[in-house]
């Protein structure tokens, strides 16, 4: 198999028929053998029904149904686990990533690049989304040491060895684009088109973006802890200097300090606030450690549908006999 496309799906029933048609047209037009994997991440609309219809019509469609919503990146892991292509391309189901760009990504991978990232020069999103993505790009680039323009664009290509390395990584919460970069010897970034969302709204709320930032912070760098250490040292040094200065004013120079107590109180509250921030950062790391040591699976697969025939997941019992999990 030359190409596997992996598409996480959550409440996208209106986009799916056109999405599959365009994926098939793009890859057939480029003469590329492919399979299209759609991972239903606990959709509450008719997405599973639409996906079953697609699989009935096209044997190249593979449908992975998760038993509930686990998040976009867990869904991508589930699709990668079922993929067979030498090149794996991920993209969103909302048609903002044009499927017509897939052949260009595949060709770049086949030139020997381990990971092909994409960026959207004409991005059609709200100001808030562009601002939030810029913040994530800035932080991720510094956390991973790989400066890319657009970590938020899910249209990306991976060579099979990188995919296998991703699947062997046991982290429960992770950000796939950043994790893949740690395994890649060569990384390229190419421009792609971007369309407005035709149906529905973005699944990334402010809270999910903040949660993603915490995953990046605790999963790829210890820099926040180092910052807390430096801040603690700075506050201690300032407190020591201020204390010495107040003692000099009182006993060496004989100056009565009318507002000294309030000054000390202000610095005391500053130190307490910094302490709470430091404890919160440490708590995030401890919570991540706790989640990892429990060794719970990333997701639970309830069914895998290959083409027009219900089939077992790769290396798993038939889905109709028992639910199956993967870590």
Secondary structure, DSSP 8 states (H G I E B T S, - for coil): --EEEEEEESS-HHHHHHHHHHHHHHHHHTT--EEEEEEE-S-SSSHHHHHHHHHHH-TTEEEEEESS---HHHHHHHHHHH---SEEEE--SSSSS-GGGHHHHHHHHHTT-SEEEEE-TT--S-HHHHHHHHHHHHHHHHHHS---S-TT---EEEEHHHHHHHHH---SS--HHHHHHHH-S-EEEEE-------SS--S--HHHHHHHHHHHHHHH--HHHHHHHHHHHHHHHHHHHHHHHHHIIIIIS----TTHHHHHHHHHHHHHHHHHHHHHHHHHHHHHHHHHHTT--SEEEEEEEETTEE---TTS--TTT--EEE-
